[in-house]
Amino acid sequence: MRLEETPLKGLFVIQADLYKDNRGHFFECYKESFFKKHNLCTTWMQDNISSSQKGVIRGLHFQKAPHSQAKIVRVLRGLALDVAVDLRPDSKTFGKHLALELSEENNKALYIPEGFAHGFSVLSDHAVFYYKCSAPYAPDAESGIIWNDPDIGIDWKIEATDISRKDKLYPRFSEYKLADLKR
């Protein structure tokens, strides 16, 4: 595995070594010693898989402290645009985002530390998305930012055809108070 820095401190692209032969392929998607070596989270509490069709946008979601989550995200099937937004008030990149294509072809994953909102759009006909989370889902800590916030300015690379009611009702980033993001 290799770790690639991004412009957002603490957010990393993970490139796994892919071994192919006539039977298929193999790669390590998580190795504790690698994460410890790079001082990344090694406590994982929940794994999730979602399946979505082209045109779906999910996000921008986060959990408030003390239920904040670090995540490792990857696409197992298809192609998605993955987006992480820095919500850490003390960060130099507060309010900035990174958008990265994840696919079964490029075999990349994104390590998202606590303090980020997360979302994705499905660019292929179908995509299967895998999340490794450092804390279990806590309904009372669930929060989000509206997916099309003009201040964040995400180009989702698709025409959105399917967005949940909840995701359409989240407030804009500018409506959050700093205290709301730290809680």
VMD Tcl script that builds the backbone (N, CA, C; Angstrom):
set m [mol new atoms 549]
animate dup $m
set s [atomselect $m all]
$s set {name element resname resid chain x y z} {
  {N N MET 1 A 0.835 -1.192 0.000}
  {CA C MET 1 A 0.000 0.000 0.000}
  {C C MET 1 A 0.870 1.243 0.000}
  {N N ARG 2 A 0.331 2.288 -0.627}
  {CA C ARG 2 A 1.002 3.586 -0.623}
  {C C ARG 2 A 0.014 4.643 -0.157}
  {N N LEU 3 A 0.553 5.649 0.521}
  {CA C LEU 3 A -0.252 6.749 1.034}
  {C C LEU 3 A 0.119 8.014 0.276}
  {N N GLU 4 A -0.878 8.685 -0.297}
  {CA C GLU 4 A -0.639 9.917 -1.041}
  {C C GLU 4 A -1.306 11.069 -0.300}
  {N N GLU 5 A -0.532 12.123 -0.025}
  {CA C GLU 5 A -1.094 13.298 0.631}
  {C C GLU 5 A -2.036 14.025 -0.313}
  {N N THR 6 A -2.985 14.741 0.271}
  {CA C THR 6 A -3.892 15.605 -0.495}
  {C C THR 6 A -3.696 17.031 0.018}
  {N N PRO 7 A -4.275 18.013 -0.632}
  {CA C PRO 7 A -4.157 19.393 -0.137}
  {C C PRO 7 A -4.827 19.623 1.225}
  {N N LEU 8 A -5.683 18.689 1.662}
  {CA C LEU 8 A -6.362 18.810 2.949}
  {C C LEU 8 A -5.642 17.946 3.980}
  {N N LYS 9 A -5.048 18.588 4.964}
  {CA C LYS 9 A -4.231 17.888 5.959}
  {C C LYS 9 A -5.017 16.764 6.635}
  {N N GLY 10 A -4.399 15.593 6.674}
  {CA C GLY 10 A -5.004 14.432 7.321}
  {C C GLY 10 A -5.857 13.578 6.411}
  {N N LEU 11 A -6.176 14.087 5.222}
  {CA C LEU 11 A -6.966 13.352 4.237}
  {C C LEU 11 A -5.989 12.723 3.250}
  {N N PHE 12 A -6.052 11.405 3.093}
  {CA C PHE 12 A -5.068 10.701 2.273}
  {C C PHE 12 A -5.734 9.775 1.262}
  {N N VAL 13 A -5.109 9.653 0.105}
  {CA C VAL 13 A -5.474 8.636 -0.871}
  {C C VAL 13 A -4.619 7.409 -0.563}
  {N N ILE 14 A -5.258 6.271 -0.524}
  {CA C ILE 14 A -4.558 5.002 -0.299}
  {C C ILE 14 A -4.600 4.219 -1.601}
  {N N GLN 15 A -3.426 3.865 -2.076}
  {CA C GLN 15 A -3.342 3.068 -3.301}
  {C C GLN 15 A -2.845 1.682 -2.912}
  {N N ALA 16 A -3.714 0.710 -3.043}
  {CA C ALA 16 A -3.350 -0.665 -2.714}
  {C C ALA 16 A -2.655 -1.316 -3.905}
  {N N ASP 17 A -1.714 -2.190 -3.630}
  {CA C ASP 17 A -1.065 -2.963 -4.691}
  {C C ASP 17 A -2.033 -4.050 -5.148}
  {N N LEU 18 A -2.279 -4.102 -6.443}
  {CA C LEU 18 A -3.215 -5.047 -7.023}
  {C C LEU 18 A -2.440 -6.153 -7.713}
  {N N TYR 19 A -2.739 -7.387 -7.347}
  {CA C TYR 19 A -2.077 -8.552 -7.930}
  {C C TYR 19 A -3.089 -9.287 -8.800}
  {N N LYS 20 A -2.822 -9.318 -10.120}
  {CA C LYS 20 A -3.742 -9.938 -11.073}
  {C C LYS 20 A -3.113 -11.174 -11.701}
  {N N ASP 21 A -3.955 -12.124 -12.011}
  {CA C ASP 21 A -3.553 -13.254 -12.834}
  {C C ASP 21 A -4.797 -13.767 -13.551}
  {N N ASN 22 A -4.692 -14.909 -14.199}
  {CA C ASN 22 A -5.810 -15.421 -14.989}
  {C C ASN 22 A -7.037 -15.786 -14.141}
  {N N ARG 23 A -6.880 -15.904 -12.828}
  {CA C ARG 23 A -7.996 -16.257 -11.940}
  {C C ARG 23 A -8.774 -15.035 -11.460}
  {N N GLY 24 A -8.144 -13.848 -11.571}
  {CA C GLY 24 A -8.784 -12.637 -11.047}
  {C C GLY 24 A -7.735 -11.736 -10.424}
  {N N HIS 25 A -8.053 -11.181 -9.243}
  {CA C HIS 25 A -7.096 -10.292 -8.594}
  {C C HIS 25 A -7.200 -10.377 -7.070}
  {N N PHE 26 A -6.199 -9.799 -6.423}
  {CA C PHE 26 A -6.124 -9.761 -4.958}
  {C C PHE 26 A -5.483 -8.445 -4.557}
  {N N PHE 27 A -5.957 -7.850 -3.444}
  {CA C PHE 27 A -5.288 -6.713 -2.839}
  {C C PHE 27 A -5.647 -6.647 -1.360}
  {N N GLU 28 A -4.746 -6.040 -0.586}
  {CA C GLU 28 A -5.017 -5.790 0.821}
  {C C GLU 28 A -5.763 -4.473 0.929}
  {N N CYS 29 A -6.940 -4.482 1.562}
  {CA C CYS 29 A -7.685 -3.228 1.685}
  {C C CYS 29 A -7.456 -2.572 3.045}
  {N N TYR 30 A -6.945 -3.307 4.006}
  {CA C TYR 30 A -6.595 -2.734 5.308}
  {C C TYR 30 A -5.500 -3.586 5.939}
  {N N LYS 31 A -4.512 -2.899 6.500}
  {CA C LYS 31 A -3.439 -3.582 7.209}
  {C C LYS 31 A -3.048 -2.703 8.398}
  {N N GLU 32 A -3.323 -3.176 9.585}
  {CA C GLU 32 A -3.132 -2.381 10.797}
  {C C GLU 32 A -1.719 -1.810 10.909}
  {N N SER 33 A -0.707 -2.596 10.608}
  {CA C SER 33 A 0.675 -2.117 10.752}
  {C C SER 33 A 0.949 -0.918 9.828}
  {N N PHE 34 A 0.368 -0.909 8.636}
  {CA C PHE 34 A 0.521 0.209 7.708}
  {C C PHE 34 A -0.100 1.480 8.294}
  {N N PHE 35 A -1.291 1.358 8.850}
  {CA C PHE 35 A -1.975 2.509 9.430}
  {C C PHE 35 A -1.250 3.015 10.674}
  {N N LYS 36 A -0.758 2.120 11.499}
  {CA C LYS 36 A 0.021 2.533 12.681}
  {C C LYS 36 A 1.289 3.263 12.264}
  {N N LYS 37 A 1.971 2.751 11.255}
  {CA C LYS 37 A 3.206 3.364 10.763}
  {C C LYS 37 A 2.985 4.818 10.357}
  {N N HIS 38 A 1.798 5.130 9.826}
  {CA C HIS 38 A 1.490 6.483 9.350}
  {C C HIS 38 A 0.640 7.278 10.343}
  {N N ASN 39 A 0.541 6.761 11.578}
  {CA C ASN 39 A -0.222 7.426 12.648}
  {C C ASN 39 A -1.674 7.714 12.260}
  {N N LEU 40 A -2.298 6.751 11.603}
  {CA C LEU 40 A -3.699 6.854 11.227}
  {C C LEU 40 A -4.532 5.982 12.151}
  {N N CYS 41 A -5.827 6.220 12.163}
  {CA C CYS 41 A -6.740 5.457 13.004}
  {C C CYS 41 A -6.595 3.956 12.738}
  {N N THR 42 A -6.578 3.173 13.812}
  {CA C THR 42 A -6.550 1.712 13.669}
  {C C THR 42 A -7.683 1.054 14.446}
  {N N THR 43 A -8.592 1.856 14.993}
  {CA C THR 43 A -9.743 1.319 15.713}
  {C C THR 43 A -10.966 1.465 14.823}
  {N N TRP 44 A -11.486 0.353 14.366}
  {CA C TRP 44 A -12.628 0.370 13.456}
  {C C TRP 44 A -13.786 -0.371 14.097}
  {N N MET 45 A -14.964 0.246 14.082}
  {CA C MET 45 A -16.124 -0.280 14.803}
  {C C MET 45 A -17.245 -0.774 13.903}
  {N N GLN 46 A -17.267 -0.303 12.656}
  {CA C GLN 46 A -18.401 -0.639 11.801}
  {C C GLN 46 A -17.967 -0.591 10.342}
  {N N ASP 47 A -18.421 -1.557 9.565}
  {CA C ASP 47 A -18.221 -1.575 8.122}
  {C C ASP 47 A -19.593 -1.478 7.463}
  {N N ASN 48 A -19.684 -0.665 6.408}
  {CA C ASN 48 A -20.944 -0.465 5.694}
  {C C ASN 48 A -20.723 -0.662 4.201}
  {N N ILE 49 A -21.762 -1.123 3.519}
  {CA C ILE 49 A -21.747 -1.231 2.071}
  {C C ILE 49 A -23.051 -0.627 1.566}
  {N N SER 50 A -22.927 0.257 0.564}
  {CA C SER 50 A -24.125 0.802 -0.067}
  {C C SER 50 A -24.060 0.527 -1.560}
  {N N SER 51 A -25.217 0.388 -2.142}
  {CA C SER 51 A -25.352 0.131 -3.565}
  {C C SER 51 A -26.252 1.216 -4.129}
  {N N SER 52 A -25.806 1.863 -5.198}
  {CA C SER 52 A -26.571 2.975 -5.770}
  {C C SER 52 A -26.490 2.958 -7.288}
  {N N GLN 53 A -27.488 3.590 -7.910}
  {CA C GLN 53 A -27.567 3.685 -9.359}
  {C C GLN 53 A -27.009 5.021 -9.836}
  {N N LYS 54 A -26.727 5.128 -11.117}
  {CA C LYS 54 A -26.246 6.364 -11.726}
  {C C LYS 54 A -27.215 7.507 -11.420}
  {N N GLY 55 A -26.661 8.666 -11.112}
  {CA C GLY 55 A -27.461 9.842 -10.808}
  {C C GLY 55 A -27.715 10.063 -9.330}
  {N N VAL 56 A -27.375 9.071 -8.513}
  {CA C VAL 56 A -27.563 9.201 -7.064}
  {C C VAL 56 A -26.435 10.050 -6.481}
  {N N ILE 57 A -26.811 10.969 -5.616}
  {CA C ILE 57 A -25.841 11.691 -4.789}
  {C C ILE 57 A -26.216 11.415 -3.343}
  {N N ARG 58 A -25.234 11.011 -2.565}
  {CA C ARG 58 A -25.424 10.793 -1.126}
  {C C ARG 58 A -24.501 11.760 -0.393}
  {N N GLY 59 A -25.059 12.509 0.534}
  {CA C GLY 59 A -24.224 13.409 1.328}
  {C C GLY 59 A -24.730 14.829 1.258}
  {N N LEU 60 A -24.084 15.624 1.950}
  {CA C LEU 60 A -22.793 15.545 2.650}
  {C C LEU 60 A -23.054 15.232 4.124}
  {N N HIS 61 A -22.618 14.107 4.606}
  {CA C HIS 61 A -22.943 13.621 5.939}
  {C C HIS 61 A -21.750 13.698 6.886}
  {N N PHE 62 A -22.052 13.874 8.154}
  {CA C PHE 62 A -21.050 13.733 9.221}
  {C C PHE 62 A -21.773 13.463 10.528}
  {N N GLN 63 A -21.020 12.981 11.506}
  {CA C GLN 63 A -21.538 12.787 12.850}
  {C C GLN 63 A -20.821 13.754 13.777}
  {N N LYS 64 A -21.601 14.387 14.639}
  {CA C LYS 64 A -21.040 15.335 15.597}
  {C C LYS 64 A -20.337 14.582 16.730}
  {N N ALA 65 A -19.302 15.224 17.288}
  {CA C ALA 65 A -18.601 14.674 18.454}
  {C C ALA 65 A -19.612 14.540 19.605}
  {N N PRO 66 A -19.473 13.565 20.431}
  {CA C PRO 66 A -18.351 12.637 20.548}
  {C C PRO 66 A -18.475 11.392 19.669}
  {N N HIS 67 A -19.330 11.444 18.662}
  {CA C HIS 67 A -19.550 10.286 17.784}
  {C C HIS 67 A -18.924 10.472 16.403}
  {N N SER 68 A -17.998 11.415 16.280}
  {CA C SER 68 A -17.325 11.660 14.997}
  {C C SER 68 A -16.688 10.379 14.482}
  {N N GLN 69 A -16.602 10.289 13.178}
  {CA C GLN 69 A -16.051 9.088 12.554}
  {C C GLN 69 A -14.891 9.410 11.626}
  {N N ALA 70 A -13.833 8.629 11.742}
  {CA C ALA 70 A -12.840 8.534 10.671}
  {C C ALA 70 A -13.380 7.448 9.740}
  {N N LYS 71 A -13.038 7.528 8.457}
  {CA C LYS 71 A -13.539 6.539 7.499}
  {C C LYS 71 A -12.450 6.160 6.505}
  {N N ILE 72 A -12.537 4.949 6.029}
  {CA C ILE 72 A -11.831 4.520 4.832}
  {C C ILE 72 A -12.940 4.173 3.851}
  {N N VAL 73 A -12.909 4.792 2.675}
  {CA C VAL 73 A -13.966 4.559 1.694}
  {C C VAL 73 A -13.351 4.083 0.384}
  {N N ARG 74 A -14.043 3.185 -0.276}
  {CA C ARG 74 A -13.586 2.684 -1.578}
  {C C ARG 74 A -14.787 2.191 -2.368}
  {N N VAL 75 A -14.653 2.165 -3.675}
  {CA C VAL 75 A -15.685 1.630 -4.559}
  {C C VAL 75 A -15.264 0.223 -4.962}
  {N N LEU 76 A -16.141 -0.733 -4.682}
  {CA C LEU 76 A -15.863 -2.131 -5.016}
  {C C LEU 76 A -16.319 -2.485 -6.431}
  {N N ARG 77 A -17.354 -1.783 -6.901}
  {CA C ARG 77 A -17.884 -2.040 -8.237}
  {C C ARG 77 A -18.366 -0.715 -8.808}
  {N N GLY 78 A -17.962 -0.404 -10.027}
  {CA C GLY 78 A -18.415 0.810 -10.675}
  {C C GLY 78 A -17.476 1.993 -10.467}
  {N N LEU 79 A -18.044 3.199 -10.603}
  {CA C LEU 79 A -17.278 4.440 -10.531}
  {C C LEU 79 A -18.089 5.490 -9.779}
  {N N ALA 80 A -17.449 6.153 -8.836}
  {CA C ALA 80 A -18.101 7.210 -8.061}
  {C C ALA 80 A -17.146 8.371 -7.874}
  {N N LEU 81 A -17.715 9.541 -7.711}
  {CA C LEU 81 A -16.945 10.724 -7.327}
  {C C LEU 81 A -17.118 10.864 -5.822}
  {N N ASP 82 A -16.034 10.719 -5.100}
  {CA C ASP 82 A -16.071 10.804 -3.642}
  {C C ASP 82 A -15.655 12.207 -3.218}
  {N N VAL 83 A -16.352 12.760 -2.233}
  {CA C VAL 83 A -16.114 14.132 -1.798}
  {C C VAL 83 A -15.979 14.191 -0.288}
  {N N ALA 84 A -14.949 14.905 0.180}
  {CA C ALA 84 A -14.753 15.153 1.612}
  {C C ALA 84 A -14.610 16.661 1.810}
  {N N VAL 85 A -15.329 17.202 2.806}
  {CA C VAL 85 A -15.314 18.633 3.113}
  {C C VAL 85 A -14.745 18.817 4.514}
  {N N ASP 86 A -13.731 19.663 4.644}
  {CA C ASP 86 A -13.062 19.925 5.915}
  {C C ASP 86 A -13.952 20.788 6.809}
  {N N LEU 87 A -14.377 20.222 7.935}
  {CA C LEU 87 A -15.222 20.932 8.900}
  {C C LEU 87 A -14.466 21.269 10.184}
  {N N ARG 88 A -13.165 21.151 10.169}
  {CA C ARG 88 A -12.369 21.420 11.370}
  {C C ARG 88 A -12.111 22.930 11.450}
  {N N PRO 89 A -12.760 23.617 12.407}
  {CA C PRO 89 A -12.655 25.077 12.483}
  {C C PRO 89 A -11.230 25.618 12.597}
  {N N ASP 90 A -10.324 24.861 13.170}
  {CA C ASP 90 A -8.944 25.329 13.337}
  {C C ASP 90 A -8.050 24.980 12.144}
  {N N SER 91 A -8.598 24.349 11.123}
  {CA C SER 91 A -7.820 23.918 9.960}
  {C C SER 91 A -7.635 25.062 8.969}
  {N N LYS 92 A -6.481 25.088 8.319}
  {CA C LYS 92 A -6.219 26.083 7.266}
  {C C LYS 92 A -7.098 25.852 6.042}
  {N N THR 93 A -7.659 24.640 5.920}
  {CA C THR 93 A -8.510 24.331 4.771}
  {C C THR 93 A -9.984 24.183 5.177}
  {N N PHE 94 A -10.360 24.797 6.300}
  {CA C PHE 94 A -11.738 24.785 6.784}
  {C C PHE 94 A -12.689 25.242 5.665}
  {N N GLY 95 A -13.702 24.407 5.385}
  {CA C GLY 95 A -14.681 24.736 4.351}
  {C C GLY 95 A -14.279 24.325 2.942}
  {N N LYS 96 A -13.054 23.835 2.759}
  {CA C LYS 96 A -12.586 23.386 1.440}
  {C C LYS 96 A -12.951 21.917 1.249}
  {N N HIS 97 A -12.985 21.502 -0.007}
  {CA C HIS 97 A -13.310 20.102 -0.285}
  {C C HIS 97 A -12.305 19.475 -1.249}
  {N N LEU 98 A -12.302 18.164 -1.244}
  {CA C LEU 98 A -11.541 17.373 -2.208}
  {C C LEU 98 A -12.526 16.431 -2.878}
  {N N ALA 99 A -12.467 16.344 -4.199}
  {CA C ALA 99 A -13.287 15.409 -4.964}
  {C C ALA 99 A -12.347 14.484 -5.724}
  {N N LEU 100 A -12.600 13.188 -5.639}
  {CA C LEU 100 A -11.710 12.185 -6.206}
  {C C LEU 100 A -12.535 11.034 -6.761}
  {N N GLU 101 A -12.207 10.614 -7.977}
  {CA C GLU 101 A -12.883 9.440 -8.531}
  {C C GLU 101 A -12.320 8.179 -7.900}
  {N N LEU 102 A -13.221 7.347 -7.418}
  {CA C LEU 102 A -12.873 6.027 -6.885}
  {C C LEU 102 A -13.584 4.996 -7.749}
  {N N SER 103 A -12.856 3.931 -8.091}
  {CA C SER 103 A -13.457 2.901 -8.930}
  {C C SER 103 A -12.802 1.562 -8.676}
  {N N GLU 104 A -13.458 0.530 -9.172}
  {CA C GLU 104 A -12.854 -0.794 -9.110}
  {C C GLU 104 A -11.619 -0.839 -10.004}
  {N N GLU 105 A -11.557 0.021 -11.001}
  {CA C GLU 105 A -10.423 0.050 -11.929}
  {C C GLU 105 A -9.187 0.707 -11.318}
  {N N ASN 106 A -9.375 1.874 -10.664}
  {CA C ASN 106 A -8.187 2.572 -10.125}
  {C C ASN 106 A -7.788 2.058 -8.747}
  {N N ASN 107 A -8.673 1.297 -8.100}
  {CA C ASN 107 A -8.370 0.626 -6.835}
  {C C ASN 107 A -7.868 1.593 -5.757}
  {N N LYS 108 A -8.341 2.830 -5.782}
  {CA C LYS 108 A -7.961 3.806 -4.758}
  {C C LYS 108 A -8.984 3.797 -3.630}
  {N N ALA 109 A -8.520 4.175 -2.445}
  {CA C ALA 109 A -9.393 4.394 -1.300}
  {C C ALA 109 A -9.062 5.777 -0.760}
  {N N LEU 110 A -9.972 6.319 0.014}
  {CA C LEU 110 A -9.743 7.609 0.645}
  {C C LEU 110 A -9.832 7.424 2.146}
  {N N TYR 111 A -8.795 7.898 2.849}
  {CA C TYR 111 A -8.819 7.919 4.310}
  {C C TYR 111 A -9.314 9.298 4.718}
  {N N ILE 112 A -10.441 9.333 5.427}
  {CA C ILE 112 A -11.062 10.581 5.849}
  {C C ILE 112 A -11.001 10.630 7.377}
  {N N PRO 113 A -10.256 11.569 7.941}
  {CA C PRO 113 A -10.184 11.646 9.397}
  {C C PRO 113 A -11.466 12.240 9.985}
  {N N GLU 114 A -11.588 12.183 11.302}
  {CA C GLU 114 A -12.706 12.847 11.963}
  {C C GLU 114 A -12.686 14.331 11.595}
  {N N GLY 115 A -13.867 14.935 11.564}
  {CA C GLY 115 A -13.947 16.359 11.287}
  {C C GLY 115 A -14.207 16.702 9.836}
  {N N PHE 116 A -14.632 15.729 9.049}
  {CA C PHE 116 A -14.963 15.958 7.644}
  {C C PHE 116 A -16.394 15.519 7.371}
  {N N ALA 117 A -17.062 16.238 6.469}
  {CA C ALA 117 A -18.322 15.755 5.904}
  {C C ALA 117 A -17.960 14.915 4.689}
  {N N HIS 118 A -18.824 13.970 4.353}
  {CA C HIS 118 A -18.526 13.038 3.271}
  {C C HIS 118 A -19.759 12.822 2.396}
  {N N GLY 119 A -19.508 12.670 1.104}
  {CA C GLY 119 A -20.577 12.335 0.182}
  {C C GLY 119 A -20.006 11.767 -1.107}
  {N N PHE 120 A -20.886 11.279 -1.975}
  {CA C PHE 120 A -20.426 10.781 -3.275}
  {C C PHE 120 A -21.555 10.818 -4.284}
  {N N SER 121 A -21.165 10.831 -5.555}
  {CA C SER 121 A -22.112 10.697 -6.658}
  {C C SER 121 A -21.720 9.472 -7.472}
  {N N VAL 122 A -22.726 8.817 -8.024}
  {CA C VAL 122 A -22.486 7.607 -8.818}
  {C C VAL 122 A -22.388 7.998 -10.286}
  {N N LEU 123 A -21.228 7.713 -10.887}
  {CA C LEU 123 A -20.954 8.085 -12.271}
  {C C LEU 123 A -21.191 6.939 -13.254}
  {N N SER 124 A -21.136 5.710 -12.779}
  {CA C SER 124 A -21.381 4.539 -13.630}
  {C C SER 124 A -22.852 4.137 -13.498}
  {N N ASP 125 A -23.272 3.138 -14.252}
  {CA C ASP 125 A -24.667 2.693 -14.170}
  {C C ASP 125 A -25.031 2.224 -12.768}
  {N N HIS 126 A -24.057 1.665 -12.069}
  {CA C HIS 126 A -24.277 1.116 -10.722}
  {C C HIS 126 A -22.948 1.168 -9.980}
  {N N ALA 127 A -22.981 1.391 -8.686}
  {CA C ALA 127 A -21.750 1.376 -7.895}
  {C C ALA 127 A -22.019 0.747 -6.533}
  {N N VAL 128 A -21.029 -0.002 -6.068}
  {CA C VAL 128 A -21.060 -0.568 -4.720}
  {C C VAL 128 A -19.951 0.123 -3.944}
  {N N PHE 129 A -20.323 0.754 -2.840}
  {CA C PHE 129 A -19.448 1.599 -2.054}
  {C C PHE 129 A -19.208 0.959 -0.693}
  {N N TYR 130 A -17.958 0.943 -0.258}
  {CA C TYR 130 A -17.573 0.334 1.021}
  {C C TYR 130 A -17.013 1.402 1.957}
  {N N TYR 131 A -17.499 1.414 3.207}
  {CA C TYR 131 A -17.022 2.344 4.234}
  {C C TYR 131 A -16.529 1.551 5.437}
  {N N LYS 132 A -15.394 1.892 5.943}
  {CA C LYS 132 A -14.891 1.373 7.211}
  {C C LYS 132 A -14.939 2.561 8.164}
  {N N CYS 133 A -15.641 2.444 9.297}
  {CA C CYS 133 A -15.888 3.579 10.195}
  {C C CYS 133 A -15.292 3.341 11.576}
  {N N SER 134 A -14.738 4.401 12.158}
  {CA C SER 134 A -14.087 4.291 13.468}
  {C C SER 134 A -15.070 4.351 14.634}
  {N N ALA 135 A -16.310 4.723 14.371}
  {CA C ALA 135 A -17.336 4.771 15.415}
  {C C ALA 135 A -18.639 4.286 14.811}
  {N N PRO 136 A -19.480 3.660 15.621}
  {CA C PRO 136 A -20.757 3.207 15.078}
  {C C PRO 136 A -21.677 4.384 14.779}
  {N N TYR 137 A -22.616 4.150 13.897}
  {CA C TYR 137 A -23.606 5.157 13.560}
  {C C TYR 137 A -24.386 5.532 14.816}
  {N N ALA 138 A -24.534 6.826 15.062}
  {CA C ALA 138 A -25.291 7.340 16.210}
  {C C ALA 138 A -26.351 8.300 15.668}
  {N N PRO 139 A -27.612 7.875 15.607}
  {CA C PRO 139 A -28.665 8.701 15.006}
  {C C PRO 139 A -28.752 10.116 15.596}
  {N N ASP 140 A -28.535 10.259 16.893}
  {CA C ASP 140 A -28.637 11.583 17.517}
  {C C ASP 140 A -27.493 12.510 17.135}
  {N N ALA 141 A -26.404 11.964 16.626}
  {CA C ALA 141 A -25.238 12.772 16.238}
  {C C ALA 141 A -25.200 13.044 14.743}
  {N N GLU 142 A -26.165 12.491 14.009}
  {CA C GLU 142 A -26.191 12.632 12.557}
  {C C GLU 142 A -26.427 14.083 12.153}
  {N N SER 143 A -25.668 14.528 11.154}
  {CA C SER 143 A -25.828 15.874 10.639}
  {C C SER 143 A -25.351 15.912 9.198}
  {N N GLY 144 A -25.472 17.075 8.578}
  {CA C GLY 144 A -25.029 17.190 7.197}
  {C C GLY 144 A -25.091 18.614 6.697}
  {N N ILE 145 A -24.578 18.776 5.501}
  {CA C ILE 145 A -24.583 20.039 4.769}
  {C C ILE 145 A -25.266 19.754 3.441}
  {N N ILE 146 A -26.062 20.686 2.970}
  {CA C ILE 146 A -26.777 20.464 1.708}
  {C C ILE 146 A -25.775 20.178 0.584}
  {N N TRP 147 A -26.090 19.210 -0.217}
  {CA C TRP 147 A -25.193 18.674 -1.249}
  {C C TRP 147 A -24.779 19.715 -2.280}
  {N N ASN 148 A -25.637 20.694 -2.565}
  {CA C ASN 148 A -25.349 21.654 -3.635}
  {C C ASN 148 A -25.033 23.054 -3.091}
  {N N ASP 149 A -24.439 23.121 -1.916}
  {CA C ASP 149 A -24.106 24.398 -1.286}
  {C C ASP 149 A -23.216 25.215 -2.229}
  {N N PRO 150 A -23.660 26.401 -2.642}
  {CA C PRO 150 A -22.866 27.199 -3.588}
  {C C PRO 150 A -21.548 27.701 -2.991}
  {N N ASP 151 A -21.478 27.839 -1.673}
  {CA C ASP 151 A -20.226 28.292 -1.044}
  {C C ASP 151 A -19.138 27.223 -1.109}
  {N N ILE 152 A -19.539 25.966 -1.093}
  {CA C ILE 152 A -18.567 24.877 -1.210}
  {C C ILE 152 A -18.260 24.619 -2.680}
  {N N GLY 153 A -19.271 24.657 -3.527}
  {CA C GLY 153 A -19.077 24.606 -4.974}
  {C C GLY 153 A -18.593 23.283 -5.528}
  {N N ILE 154 A -19.203 22.199 -5.125}
  {CA C ILE 154 A -18.804 20.881 -5.616}
  {C C ILE 154 A -19.385 20.629 -7.004}
  {N N ASP 155 A -18.536 20.201 -7.929}
  {CA C ASP 155 A -18.977 19.727 -9.237}
  {C C ASP 155 A -19.124 18.215 -9.117}
  {N N TRP 156 A -20.351 17.740 -9.019}
  {CA C TRP 156 A -20.621 16.318 -8.793}
  {C C TRP 156 A -20.445 15.472 -10.057}
  {N N LYS 157 A -20.185 16.083 -11.199}
  {CA C LYS 157 A -19.897 15.408 -12.480}
  {C C LYS 157 A -21.098 14.678 -13.079}
  {N N ILE 158 A -22.284 14.894 -12.522}
  {CA C ILE 158 A -23.504 14.282 -13.063}
  {C C ILE 158 A -24.664 15.246 -12.883}
  {N N GLU 159 A -25.749 14.949 -13.583}
  {CA C GLU 159 A -27.011 15.608 -13.287}
  {C C GLU 159 A -27.667 14.775 -12.197}
  {N N ALA 160 A -27.913 15.398 -11.063}
  {CA C ALA 160 A -28.499 14.664 -9.937}
  {C C ALA 160 A -29.926 14.253 -10.260}
  {N N THR 161 A -30.194 12.951 -10.214}
  {CA C THR 161 A -31.537 12.450 -10.480}
  {C C THR 161 A -32.174 11.825 -9.254}
  {N N ASP 162 A -31.361 11.544 -8.225}
  {CA C ASP 162 A -31.916 10.887 -7.044}
  {C C ASP 162 A -31.145 11.329 -5.793}
  {N N ILE 163 A -31.781 12.160 -4.996}
  {CA C ILE 163 A -31.209 12.650 -3.742}
  {C C ILE 163 A -32.265 12.461 -2.661}
  {N N SER 164 A -31.882 11.955 -1.514}
  {CA C SER 164 A -32.858 11.703 -0.453}
  {C C SER 164 A -33.466 13.011 0.044}
  {N N ARG 165 A -34.659 12.909 0.565}
  {CA C ARG 165 A -35.346 14.079 1.127}
  {C C ARG 165 A -34.486 14.711 2.216}
  {N N LYS 166 A -33.926 13.876 3.075}
  {CA C LYS 166 A -33.082 14.360 4.176}
  {C C LYS 166 A -31.897 15.161 3.635}
  {N N ASP 167 A -31.247 14.657 2.590}
  {CA C ASP 167 A -30.079 15.350 2.034}
  {C C ASP 167 A -30.456 16.682 1.394}
  {N N LYS 168 A -31.677 16.781 0.890}
  {CA C LYS 168 A -32.147 18.033 0.299}
  {C C LYS 168 A -32.459 19.097 1.360}
  {N N LEU 169 A -32.673 18.669 2.606}
  {CA C LEU 169 A -33.089 19.586 3.668}
  {C C LEU 169 A -31.959 20.031 4.591}
  {N N TYR 170 A -30.767 19.486 4.412}
  {CA C TYR 170 A -29.659 19.912 5.269}
  {C C TYR 170 A -29.374 21.398 5.041}
  {N N PRO 171 A -28.883 22.084 6.082}
  {CA C PRO 171 A -28.568 23.511 5.933}
  {C C PRO 171 A -27.292 23.732 5.123}
  {N N ARG 172 A -27.090 24.978 4.728}
  {CA C ARG 172 A -25.852 25.369 4.075}
  {C C ARG 172 A -24.729 25.403 5.105}
  {N N PHE 173 A -23.516 25.273 4.613}
  {CA C PHE 173 A -22.322 25.328 5.469}
  {C C PHE 173 A -22.290 26.614 6.293}
  {N N SER 174 A -22.644 27.740 5.681}
  {CA C SER 174 A -22.594 29.040 6.365}
  {C C SER 174 A -23.600 29.150 7.503}
  {N N GLU 175 A -24.590 28.271 7.558}
  {CA C GLU 175 A -25.596 28.308 8.612}
  {C C GLU 175 A -25.144 27.616 9.896}
  {N N TYR 176 A -24.066 26.840 9.812}
  {CA C TYR 176 A -23.551 26.183 11.009}
  {C C TYR 176 A -22.736 27.175 11.825}
  {N N LYS 177 A -22.899 27.120 13.110}
  {CA C LYS 177 A -22.029 27.865 14.009}
  {C C LYS 177 A -20.839 26.968 14.309}
  {N N LEU 178 A -19.694 27.549 14.606}
  {CA C LEU 178 A -18.503 26.742 14.920}
  {C C LEU 178 A -18.791 25.769 16.049}
  {N N ALA 179 A -19.561 26.193 17.038}
  {CA C ALA 179 A -19.885 25.297 18.159}
  {C C ALA 179 A -20.656 24.074 17.690}
  {N N ASP 180 A -21.495 24.226 16.656}
  {CA C ASP 180 A -22.267 23.093 16.129}
  {C C ASP 180 A -21.336 22.052 15.514}
  {N N LEU 181 A -20.263 22.509 14.881}
  {CA C LEU 181 A -19.349 21.582 14.216}
  {C C LEU 181 A -18.452 20.870 15.214}
  {N N LYS 182 A -18.185 21.474 16.361}
  {CA C LYS 182 A -17.310 20.862 17.368}
  {C C LYS 182 A -18.059 19.877 18.259}
  {N N ARG 183 A -19.359 20.047 18.386}
  {CA C ARG 183 A -20.125 19.173 19.283}
  {C C ARG 183 A -20.214 17.784 18.745}
}
mol reanalyze $m
mol bondsrecalc $m
mol representation Tube
mol addrep $m
